[in-house]
Structure formats: structure tokens, C-alpha cells
Amino acid sequence: MTTQRIHALRHDDLSFDVYDEGPLEGKPVVLLHGFPERSSTWRLVAPVLHDAGMRTFAIDQRGYSPGARPPRRRDYRMHLLVGDVVALIERIGGPVHLAGHDWGAAVGWAVTMRRPDLVRSWTAVSVPHPAAFARAMKTKSQRRRSRYMAMFNIPLLPELTARKAGGRFDQSMAKAGMTADEVARFRQEIVEYGALPHALGWYRALPLLKPGSTDHKTTVPTTFLWSDRDIAITRGGAEATRAWVDAPYQFIELSGVSHWIPTQASDDCAAAIIERVLASEVGA
């Protein structure tokens, strides 16, 4: 593992911002944020990991870093998102421990399936294995919770609704469980930062996903952390994830917590990552 701090990653003619913190010789943990957040979603989790002797690498992913905002929806296909993370791990000198929330979890699952050699352990937060989620989408409950994805695919509409502070987009974030401070951070770090149109590219690239491309088990030791007040993910998809992990596995359910686990249950989130890292280090 490199002993030099990594502040930027150059990959695929794009430049990514990386926040490399914690002890230089610590166990490497790559942190992947979701939508609509940046790497700061880990701001309460990372210090706990540092105190446990871990070095964290939180990256502002494709569409979020100012130097990594390609214009076409095809530029946000899953294999490209995975490639960005693989490039970071190779720069670190992997293998690493991996954790991801929301869309970061979706990318992390794909990394574990495509490059398990680069991942020592995996902690998925909120979003289940993609095959489990696909099967959950056959239910009315999950389809109802995922209707926002269709709206995000309408050109310009989400961007227009997000222009006004306190408007429909902000209201939908609050309905999803964000606190007032988290909605304000969303406006500052995503809308005002110019990231929203590009972050939406992840959703707009979904129709380009090849059928069956995610129907593979992961062989990486895995913890899946889910909360029972998550309005986006049903229990069915969460509980079905176990069948898609061919490795040591733990499912942790948080009671009374919304979708935004890294900020609203940061101690539980950090504890789950630490437990998985330590178990994997001793070969559990």
C-alpha cells in the first residue's frame, strides 16, 4: 500500500477528488458515497475508523468531482463506475476493504463481483445485492418505492425542481428522511456545486444496463446494513441478499433509522465496518 497521500485520481481522462485520511499504515478502507451526496456523507464514520487504526479513502465519484463530469448518459454505465473504483484501489496498492452507501453500495456490489481479488471485505449500506433488488422490483411495494427513478429519467425535470430552495426536490429529500441540515448540505454540495445533472446520469444510464449482468454471487466476506425506515428499499430485497453471497455474511437491521445511515446512525455504521474488517483480517 502506498505511503503517500492520495488527493486526486486521474483515470479515463477524468480527475477525481480523493480524501485520504487516517494513519498512513492503517488498514485501507475505500468509502463510496451515494445519491445525492458526496464523500462528506462519511464525515462522522471516518474518524471512528481512524481511531480503530484504519486509513480511509473517500472519493467524490463520477459526476460529482468537478473534473469528472462527462456529459453523456452512456458515460455513467456501471462498468465505467466500477472502473473508477478499481483504478483507485490499484493506485492504493490494494486489496482493500470496501464500504458503500446507496449508489455507492450498488457500485461496490459490482466491484466485488467483477474484481473480488481487489476486495478483502465488503460492507454494503442500505442497498441490497442487485439481483435481490431486481427480484424485489417484481413486487408492487418495491416498484412504488422506486417510482422516483422514472422521474429522474425525464430530461431537465429533476434539475428544474431542484432550482428553488425549499421546493419539490428539497421536500422529497426531507420526505425520504433527510434532516434540515442534510437538505441544506445537499443544496450546497450538490446543487450549487453543479453536480446534480451529472449525478442524475447514474439513473439515466440504467436503461443501458445489460440484462443478467448482475446475476452473479459475490465471494467477498460481506456485511449488509439496512434500516427499517428506509423508504426506498423493501425488506424483501434486503432479506433476499443472503442468497447472493457465497462467503461469510452478516445482515444487520437498524430499527427506527431512515435511509441515511452513515449520518444518522454513524456509530452503528462504523461499528459494522470495523467488525467486518477485523473478521476478514483474521480469516473469518
Secondary structure as the mmCIF struct_conf table of DSSP 4:
data_model
#
loop_
_struct_conf.conf_type_id
_struct_conf.id
_struct_conf.beg_label_comp_id
_struct_conf.beg_label_asym_id
_struct_conf.beg_label_seq_id
_struct_conf.end_label_comp_id
_struct_conf.end_label_asym_id
_struct_conf.end_label_seq_id
BEND BEND1 GLN A 4 GLN A 4
STRN STRN1 ALA A 8 HIS A 11
TURN_TY1_P TURN_TY1_P1 ASP A 12 ASP A 13
STRN STRN2 LEU A 14 GLU A 21
BEND BEND2 GLY A 22 GLY A 22
TURN_TY1_P TURN_TY1_P2 LEU A 24 GLU A 25
BEND BEND3 GLY A 26 GLY A 26
STRN STRN3 LYS A 27 LEU A 32
TURN_TY1_P TURN_TY1_P3 PHE A 35 PRO A 36
HELX_RH_3T_P HELX_RH_3T_P1 SER A 39 TRP A 42
TURN_TY1_P TURN_TY1_P4 ARG A 43 VAL A 45
HELX_RH_AL_P HELX_RH_AL_P1 ALA A 46 ASP A 51
TURN_TY1_P TURN_TY1_P5 ALA A 52 GLY A 53
STRN STRN4 MET A 54 ILE A 59
TURN_TY1_P TURN_TY1_P6 ARG A 62 TYR A 64
BEND BEND4 SER A 65 SER A 65
TURN_TY1_P TURN_TY1_P7 PRO A 66 GLY A 67
BEND BEND5 PRO A 71 ARG A 72
HELX_RH_3T_P HELX_RH_3T_P2 ARG A 73 TYR A 76
HELX_RH_AL_P HELX_RH_AL_P2 MET A 78 ILE A 92
TURN_TY1_P TURN_TY1_P8 GLY A 93 GLY A 93
BEND BEND6 GLY A 94 GLY A 94
STRN STRN5 VAL A 96 HIS A 101
TURN_TY1_P TURN_TY1_P9 ASP A 102 ASP A 102
HELX_RH_AL_P HELX_RH_AL_P3 TRP A 103 ARG A 114
HELX_RH_3T_P HELX_RH_3T_P3 PRO A 116 LEU A 118
STRN STRN6 VAL A 119 VAL A 125
BEND BEND7 SER A 126 SER A 126
HELX_RH_AL_P HELX_RH_AL_P4 PRO A 130 ALA A 136
TURN_TY1_P TURN_TY1_P10 MET A 137 LYS A 138
BEND BEND8 THR A 139 THR A 139
HELX_RH_AL_P HELX_RH_AL_P5 LYS A 140 ARG A 145
TURN_TY1_P TURN_TY1_P11 SER A 146 SER A 146
HELX_RH_AL_P HELX_RH_AL_P6 ARG A 147 PHE A 152
TURN_TY1_P TURN_TY1_P12 ASN A 153 ASN A 153
BEND BEND9 ILE A 154 ILE A 154
TURN_TY1_P TURN_TY1_P13 PRO A 155 LEU A 156
HELX_RH_AL_P HELX_RH_AL_P7 LEU A 157 THR A 161
TURN_TY1_P TURN_TY1_P14 ALA A 162 ALA A 162
BEND BEND10 ARG A 163 LYS A 164
TURN_TY1_P TURN_TY1_P15 ALA A 165 GLY A 166
BEND BEND11 GLY A 167 GLY A 167
HELX_RH_AL_P HELX_RH_AL_P8 ARG A 168 LYS A 175
TURN_TY1_P TURN_TY1_P16 ALA A 176 GLY A 177
HELX_RH_AL_P HELX_RH_AL_P9 ALA A 180 PHE A 186
HELX_RH_PI_P HELX_RH_PI_P1 ARG A 187 VAL A 191
TURN_TY1_P TURN_TY1_P17 GLU A 192 GLY A 194
HELX_RH_AL_P HELX_RH_AL_P10 LEU A 196 ALA A 199
TURN_TY1_P TURN_TY1_P18 LEU A 200 LEU A 200
HELX_RH_AL_P HELX_RH_AL_P11 GLY A 201 ARG A 204
TURN_TY1_P TURN_TY1_P19 ALA A 205 ALA A 205
HELX_RH_3T_P HELX_RH_3T_P4 LEU A 206 LEU A 208
BEND BEND12 LEU A 209 LEU A 209
HELX_LH_PP_P HELX_LH_PP_P1 LYS A 210 LYS A 210
TURN_TY1_P TURN_TY1_P20 PRO A 211 THR A 214
STRN STRN7 THR A 218 THR A 218
BEND BEND13 VAL A 220 VAL A 220
STRN STRN8 THR A 222 SER A 227
TURN_TY1_P TURN_TY1_P21 ASP A 228 ARG A 229
BEND BEND14 ILE A 231 ILE A 233
HELX_RH_AL_P HELX_RH_AL_P12 ARG A 235 ALA A 240
HELX_RH_3T_P HELX_RH_3T_P5 THR A 241 TRP A 244
STRN STRN9 VAL A 245 VAL A 245
BEND BEND15 ALA A 247 ALA A 247
STRN STRN10 TYR A 249 LEU A 254
TURN_TY1_P TURN_TY1_P22 SER A 255 GLY A 256
BEND BEND16 HIS A 259 HIS A 259
HELX_RH_AL_P HELX_RH_AL_P13 ILE A 261 GLN A 264
BEND BEND17 ALA A 265 ALA A 265
HELX_RH_AL_P HELX_RH_AL_P14 SER A 266 GLU A 281
TURN_TY1_P TURN_TY1_P23 VAL A 282 GLY A 283
#
